[in-house]
Amino acid sequence: MDHKSADKIQDLQYFGEFGGVNPSISDSSTYTFISAKTMFDTFEGNTEGCYLYSRHSSPSNLYLGEALAALEGTESANVYASGIGAISSVILQLCNSDEHIVSSRTIYGGTYAFMKNFLKKFRISTSFIDITNLELVEKNITDKTKMIYCEAVSNPLLEVADIKALSKLAKKYNIPLVVDNTFSPLSISAAQLGADIVIHSLTKFINGTSDCVAGAVCASTEFCLQLKDVNDGAGMLFGSTLDSLRAASILKNMRTLHIRMKKHSENTLFLAEKFENDGLRVVYPGLPSHPGHKAFRNQMNIEYGYGGLMTIDVGSLDLANAFMELMQRENLGYLAVSLGFYKTLFSAPGTSTSSEISVEEQIEMGLSEGLIRFSIGLDNDIQKTYTAMKNCMLMLGILTEQIITT
């Protein structure tokens, strides 16, 4: 696929108020008007380029939104104070009481809890299914279904959605395909593959420095304006507004996203291949052994690789915890949730980011207690990292060959 999103992001140019190479930050919650009529027109949505109140919009948020639209190739994008703020706004903008969602069974635990538990308040139901089984997806669509929801690469099992096929199915039933692309920015261009709405947790790879929480919705101008409508826009009325200072810092970090994603992918593929060769149960979309390898390869932008997430199943929760604690002591990364940091992060999702999912459902979907999710960092010498990680495994008996040395 011909993909120029990185170039589009680099080509965006906003001079600061005094000629700065970065755009000036709109550090204001409210904005003044020379004319009272202009204020009225702005409230009514009849003006362009006017700002009223930062919950509605701000220059800093609009700059970031334009960069995200360029990233995904959509007409527009809105930014939010968190990924779940973006997700919940989209769902409640599209769904009313007694309506229905078809969703992937393996999604971020917060999204799962929102759909399964919170949406009960509104009598909105969700069918959680294997999104890779297209027949099953179609079987679960009813006349009440208002969207197909999935993650391009799922959290934490790394299932790969066939976005083109799901888009075709969504269009057949005249419902939107909503794709969370948090795990695979640049690697997969979900909107270009047919997704109607693309969601990101900017907290992760796009920001890349683990110092803020933010989200985004990339979609048509019409839908983005609906979300911001002062009368019935879910994004507007939930108040999940991103702070201008954070928007400015994320925009600056986006300039290096293409470099970081290449390195995350390169390092993760190296480790995945090595550990699979060592006989470990490794899941990574870049491995031919992955069930979704072909699907990922067919829809990827090859220069950015298969992403920075992999899992290793070490067999038990006790062993997983011991291994993660040892890796942290050996300065190989942090025992922490989230992803996309410059340093490797690891956690056992069954007891952390997916703990909202019942144990029975975890077992059914193949999420074992010994599964460790790795967000591989930007290590310069990945061979050294592999050697150190393998030594930790040998010390704990995860691997049983002679200890190797650097």
C-alpha positions as CSV (number, residue, x, y, z in Angstrom):
1,M,0.0,0.0,0.0
2,D,1.3,3.5,-0.9
3,H,1.3,5.3,2.4
4,K,2.4,8.9,2.8
5,S,1.0,9.8,6.3
6,A,4.4,10.4,7.8
7,D,5.2,12.8,5.0
8,K,1.8,14.6,5.5
9,I,2.5,15.0,9.2
10,Q,6.0,16.4,8.5
11,D,4.6,18.8,5.9
12,L,2.2,20.4,8.3
13,Q,3.5,23.8,9.1
14,Y,2.2,26.2,11.8
15,F,4.4,29.2,12.8
16,G,4.2,30.4,16.3
17,E,2.7,33.8,17.0
18,F,6.2,35.4,17.0
19,G,7.6,33.2,14.2
20,G,8.4,30.2,16.4
21,V,9.0,26.9,14.7
22,N,6.3,25.4,17.0
23,P,2.8,26.8,17.0
24,S,1.9,29.0,19.9
25,I,0.0,27.3,22.7
26,S,-3.5,28.7,23.3
27,D,-3.2,28.8,27.1
28,S,-6.7,30.1,27.6
29,S,-10.0,28.6,28.7
30,T,-12.1,31.3,27.2
31,Y,-11.7,33.7,24.3
32,T,-12.7,37.3,23.7
33,F,-14.9,38.8,21.0
34,I,-14.9,42.3,19.5
35,S,-18.5,41.8,18.4
36,A,-21.4,40.3,20.5
37,K,-23.0,39.1,17.2
38,T,-19.8,37.0,16.5
39,M,-20.1,35.4,19.9
40,F,-23.7,34.4,19.1
41,D,-22.8,33.1,15.7
42,T,-20.0,31.1,17.2
43,F,-22.4,29.5,19.7
44,E,-24.6,28.6,16.8
45,G,-21.7,27.0,14.9
46,N,-21.9,29.6,12.0
47,T,-18.4,30.9,12.2
48,E,-15.0,29.5,11.1
49,G,-11.8,30.2,12.9
50,C,-13.4,31.7,16.0
51,Y,-12.9,30.3,19.5
52,L,-15.3,30.6,22.4
53,Y,-14.4,28.3,25.2
54,S,-11.8,25.5,25.3
55,R,-14.3,22.7,26.0
56,H,-15.6,23.5,22.5
57,S,-12.3,23.8,20.8
58,S,-8.9,25.5,20.9
59,P,-6.2,26.3,18.4
60,S,-3.8,23.8,20.0
61,N,-6.4,21.0,19.9
62,L,-7.2,21.8,16.2
63,Y,-3.5,21.7,15.2
64,L,-3.2,18.2,16.8
65,G,-6.5,17.1,15.2
66,E,-5.2,18.1,11.8
67,A,-2.1,16.1,12.3
68,L,-4.1,13.0,13.4
69,A,-6.4,13.4,10.4
70,A,-3.2,13.4,8.2
71,L,-2.0,10.3,10.0
72,E,-5.1,8.3,9.3
73,G,-6.1,9.9,6.0
74,T,-9.5,11.1,7.3
75,E,-11.2,14.4,6.7
76,S,-11.0,15.5,10.3
77,A,-10.2,14.4,13.8
78,N,-11.2,15.4,17.3
79,V,-9.0,15.0,20.4
80,Y,-10.0,14.0,23.9
81,A,-8.6,13.8,27.4
82,S,-8.3,10.0,27.2
83,G,-8.7,7.1,24.9
84,I,-11.7,5.9,26.7
85,G,-13.2,9.4,26.5
86,A,-12.9,9.1,22.7
87,I,-14.3,5.5,22.7
88,S,-17.3,6.3,24.9
89,S,-18.2,9.4,23.0
90,V,-18.2,7.5,19.7
91,I,-20.3,4.7,21.1
92,L,-22.9,6.9,22.7
93,Q,-23.1,9.2,19.7
94,L,-24.0,6.2,17.5
95,C,-26.1,4.1,19.8
96,N,-29.5,4.7,21.5
97,S,-31.4,2.7,24.0
98,D,-32.3,-0.9,22.9
99,E,-29.7,-0.9,20.2
100,H,-26.8,-3.3,19.8
101,I,-23.0,-3.5,19.1
102,V,-21.0,-6.3,17.5
103,S,-17.6,-6.2,19.1
104,S,-14.4,-8.1,19.1
105,R,-14.1,-10.4,22.2
106,T,-10.5,-9.3,22.8
107,I,-10.4,-5.6,23.4
108,Y,-8.9,-3.3,26.0
109,G,-10.4,-4.1,29.4
110,G,-11.7,-0.6,29.9
111,T,-13.6,-0.7,26.6
112,Y,-14.9,-4.2,27.5
113,A,-16.2,-2.9,30.9
114,F,-17.8,0.1,29.3
115,M,-19.7,-2.0,26.8
116,K,-20.6,-4.9,29.0
117,N,-21.4,-3.1,32.3
118,F,-21.9,0.6,31.9
119,L,-24.0,0.5,28.7
120,K,-26.6,-1.6,30.5
121,K,-27.8,1.7,32.0
122,F,-28.9,2.7,28.5
123,R,-30.1,-0.8,27.5
124,I,-27.4,-1.0,24.9
125,S,-26.2,-4.6,24.4
126,T,-23.0,-6.0,23.0
127,S,-22.1,-9.3,21.4
128,F,-18.5,-10.1,22.0
129,I,-17.2,-12.4,19.3
130,D,-14.2,-13.7,17.5
131,I,-13.7,-10.8,15.0
132,T,-11.6,-13.0,12.8
133,N,-14.6,-15.2,12.0
134,L,-16.5,-13.2,9.4
135,E,-19.4,-15.7,9.3
136,L,-19.8,-15.3,13.1
137,V,-19.6,-11.5,12.8
138,E,-22.4,-11.5,10.2
139,K,-24.5,-14.0,12.2
140,N,-24.5,-11.6,15.1
141,I,-25.7,-8.5,13.2
142,T,-29.3,-7.7,13.8
143,D,-31.6,-4.8,12.7
144,K,-30.7,-3.2,16.0
145,T,-26.9,-3.3,15.4
146,K,-25.4,0.2,15.1
147,M,-21.7,-0.6,14.6
148,I,-19.0,-3.2,14.3
149,Y,-16.3,-2.5,16.7
150,C,-12.8,-3.9,16.8
151,E,-9.1,-3.2,17.4
152,A,-6.8,-3.4,14.4
153,V,-4.5,-5.5,16.6
154,S,-6.3,-6.6,19.7
155,N,-5.3,-6.1,23.3
156,P,-3.8,-8.3,24.6
157,L,-4.0,-11.4,22.4
158,L,-2.8,-9.5,19.3
159,E,-5.6,-10.9,17.1
160,V,-5.5,-9.1,13.7
161,A,-8.7,-7.8,12.2
162,D,-9.3,-8.0,8.5
163,I,-10.4,-4.4,8.1
164,K,-11.2,-4.6,4.4
165,A,-13.5,-7.7,4.9
166,L,-15.1,-6.1,7.9
167,S,-15.7,-2.9,6.1
168,K,-17.4,-4.7,3.2
169,L,-19.6,-6.4,5.8
170,A,-20.4,-3.2,7.5
171,K,-21.4,-1.5,4.3
172,K,-23.6,-4.4,3.4
173,Y,-25.7,-3.7,6.5
174,N,-25.2,0.1,6.3
175,I,-23.5,0.4,9.7
176,P,-20.2,2.0,10.5
177,L,-17.0,0.0,11.2
178,V,-15.2,1.5,14.2
179,V,-11.5,0.5,14.6
180,D,-9.3,1.2,17.5
181,N,-5.8,1.6,15.9
182,T,-3.8,2.3,19.1
183,F,-1.5,-0.7,18.7
184,S,-0.6,-0.1,15.1
185,P,-0.3,3.6,14.1
186,L,1.4,4.0,10.7
187,S,1.7,0.2,10.3
188,I,-2.0,-0.1,9.5
189,S,-4.0,2.7,7.8
190,A,-7.4,1.7,9.1
191,A,-9.4,4.4,7.3
192,Q,-7.7,3.7,4.0
193,L,-8.7,0.1,4.4
194,G,-12.4,1.0,4.9
195,A,-12.9,1.9,8.6
196,D,-15.4,4.6,9.0
197,I,-14.2,5.8,12.3
198,V,-10.6,5.3,13.7
199,I,-9.9,5.7,17.4
200,H,-6.5,6.2,19.1
201,S,-5.3,6.3,22.7
202,L,-2.7,9.0,22.1
203,T,-1.3,8.0,25.5
204,K,0.6,5.2,23.9
205,F,2.8,5.1,20.7
206,I,1.6,8.4,19.2
207,N,2.8,10.4,22.2
208,G,5.5,7.9,23.1
209,T,6.8,9.5,26.4
210,S,4.3,8.1,28.9
211,D,3.6,11.5,30.4
212,C,0.0,12.2,29.5
213,V,-3.4,10.7,28.8
214,A,-5.2,11.6,25.6
215,G,-7.4,10.1,22.9
216,A,-8.6,10.9,19.3
217,V,-11.4,10.2,16.9
218,C,-10.4,10.3,13.2
219,A,-13.5,10.4,10.9
220,S,-15.5,12.5,8.4
221,T,-15.9,16.2,9.1
222,E,-19.6,15.5,9.5
223,F,-19.2,13.0,12.3
224,C,-16.5,15.1,14.0
225,L,-18.9,18.0,14.0
226,Q,-21.7,15.9,15.4
227,L,-19.5,14.9,18.3
228,K,-18.9,18.6,19.0
229,D,-22.5,19.8,18.7
230,V,-23.4,21.9,21.7
231,N,-26.9,20.4,21.8
232,D,-26.4,16.7,21.5
233,G,-22.7,16.0,20.8
234,A,-21.4,13.3,23.1
235,G,-17.8,14.6,22.9
236,M,-19.0,18.1,23.8
237,L,-21.5,17.2,26.5
238,F,-19.3,14.6,28.3
239,G,-16.7,17.3,28.7
240,S,-13.7,15.0,27.9
241,T,-11.6,18.0,26.7
242,L,-7.8,17.7,26.1
243,D,-5.8,20.4,27.7
244,S,-4.0,22.7,25.2
245,L,-0.6,22.2,26.8
246,R,-0.9,18.5,26.4
247,A,-2.1,18.8,22.8
248,A,1.0,20.9,22.0
249,S,3.4,18.4,23.5
250,I,1.7,15.4,21.7
251,L,1.9,17.3,18.4
252,K,5.6,17.8,18.8
253,N,6.1,14.1,19.6
254,M,4.1,13.1,16.5
255,R,7.0,14.5,14.4
256,T,9.1,11.5,15.4
257,L,6.4,8.8,15.3
258,H,7.6,7.3,12.0
259,I,11.2,6.9,13.3
260,R,10.0,5.4,16.6
261,M,7.5,2.9,15.0
262,K,10.2,1.6,12.7
263,K,12.5,0.9,15.7
264,H,9.8,-0.5,18.0
265,S,8.8,-2.9,15.2
266,E,12.4,-3.8,14.3
267,N,13.3,-4.6,18.0
268,T,10.1,-6.6,18.6
269,L,10.5,-8.8,15.5
270,F,14.1,-9.5,16.5
271,L,13.1,-10.7,20.0
272,A,10.0,-12.6,18.8
273,E,12.0,-14.6,16.3
274,K,14.8,-15.3,18.8
275,F,12.4,-16.5,21.6
276,E,10.3,-18.5,19.3
277,N,13.4,-20.2,18.0
278,D,14.3,-20.9,21.7
279,G,11.0,-22.8,22.0
280,L,8.9,-20.3,23.8
281,R,5.2,-19.7,23.1
282,V,5.5,-16.3,21.5
283,V,2.7,-14.4,19.8
284,Y,3.7,-11.6,17.4
285,P,1.9,-10.7,14.1
286,G,5.3,-10.6,12.4
287,L,5.9,-14.3,12.9
288,P,4.6,-16.7,10.2
289,S,3.2,-18.8,13.0
290,H,0.8,-16.1,14.0
291,P,-2.8,-16.9,12.7
292,G,-3.2,-13.3,11.6
293,H,0.2,-12.9,10.0
294,K,-1.1,-13.1,6.4
295,A,-4.0,-10.7,7.2
296,F,-1.5,-8.2,8.7
297,R,0.9,-8.5,5.9
298,N,-1.9,-7.9,3.3
299,Q,-2.9,-4.6,4.9
300,M,0.3,-3.2,6.3
301,N,2.5,-0.3,5.4
302,I,5.6,-2.5,5.2
303,E,8.2,0.1,6.1
304,Y,6.7,0.4,9.6
305,G,6.7,-3.3,10.4
306,Y,4.4,-5.3,12.6
307,G,4.3,-3.1,15.6
308,G,5.9,-3.0,19.1
309,L,3.7,-5.5,21.0
310,M,4.4,-9.2,21.6
311,T,3.3,-11.8,24.2
312,I,5.1,-14.7,25.8
313,D,3.3,-17.3,27.8
314,V,5.5,-18.7,30.6
315,G,2.9,-21.1,32.0
316,S,1.9,-19.7,35.3
317,L,1.1,-16.3,37.0
318,D,3.8,-16.9,39.7
319,L,6.4,-17.5,37.1
320,A,5.3,-14.5,35.0
321,N,5.5,-12.3,38.1
322,A,8.9,-13.6,39.1
323,F,10.2,-13.1,35.6
324,M,8.8,-9.5,35.3
325,E,10.2,-8.5,38.7
326,L,13.6,-9.9,37.8
327,M,13.7,-8.1,34.4
328,Q,12.9,-4.9,36.2
329,R,15.7,-5.4,38.7
330,E,18.1,-6.1,35.8
331,N,17.0,-2.8,34.2
332,L,15.4,-4.4,31.2
333,G,12.2,-2.4,31.5
334,Y,9.4,-1.6,33.8
335,L,6.6,-3.7,35.4
336,A,3.9,-1.3,34.3
337,V,0.8,-1.1,32.2
338,S,0.4,0.9,29.0
339,L,2.7,0.8,26.0
340,G,4.7,2.8,23.5
341,F,7.3,4.1,25.9
342,Y,11.0,4.4,25.0
343,K,11.8,1.7,27.5
344,T,10.2,-1.8,27.5
345,L,7.0,-2.2,29.6
346,F,5.6,-5.6,30.6
347,S,2.6,-6.8,32.5
348,A,0.4,-9.9,33.0
349,P,-2.9,-8.6,31.4
350,G,-5.1,-11.2,33.0
351,T,-4.5,-9.5,36.3
352,S,-4.1,-5.9,35.1
353,T,-5.3,-4.4,31.8
354,S,-7.8,-7.2,31.1
355,S,-8.9,-7.9,34.7
356,E,-12.3,-6.5,33.9
357,I,-12.9,-9.7,31.9
358,S,-14.0,-12.6,34.0
359,V,-11.6,-15.6,34.5
360,E,-14.1,-17.8,32.6
361,E,-14.1,-15.5,29.6
362,Q,-10.4,-15.1,29.7
363,I,-9.9,-18.9,29.5
364,E,-12.5,-19.1,26.7
365,M,-10.6,-16.6,24.6
366,G,-7.2,-18.0,25.3
367,L,-5.9,-15.4,27.8
368,S,-3.9,-17.6,30.2
369,E,-2.6,-16.4,33.5
370,G,1.0,-16.9,32.5
371,L,0.7,-14.6,29.5
372,I,3.0,-11.6,29.6
373,R,2.4,-8.6,27.3
374,F,5.5,-6.8,26.2
375,S,5.7,-3.3,24.7
376,I,9.2,-3.4,23.4
377,G,11.3,-0.2,23.7
378,L,13.8,1.6,21.6
379,D,16.8,-0.3,22.7
380,N,19.9,0.5,20.6
381,D,21.5,-2.9,21.1
382,I,18.7,-5.4,20.9
383,Q,21.0,-8.3,20.8
384,K,22.3,-7.3,24.3
385,T,18.7,-7.0,25.4
386,Y,17.9,-10.5,24.1
387,T,20.9,-12.0,25.9
388,A,19.9,-10.3,29.2
389,M,16.3,-11.4,28.9
390,K,17.3,-14.9,28.1
391,N,19.6,-15.1,31.1
392,C,16.6,-14.0,33.3
393,M,14.6,-16.9,31.8
394,L,17.4,-19.4,32.4
395,M,17.7,-18.3,36.1
396,L,14.0,-18.9,36.6
397,G,13.9,-22.2,34.7
398,I,11.7,-20.8,31.9
399,L,14.5,-22.0,29.6
400,T,16.8,-24.8,30.7
401,E,20.0,-24.5,28.5
402,Q,23.3,-23.2,29.7
403,I,23.3,-19.6,30.7
404,I,24.7,-17.4,27.9
405,T,26.9,-14.4,28.4
406,T,27.3,-11.0,26.8
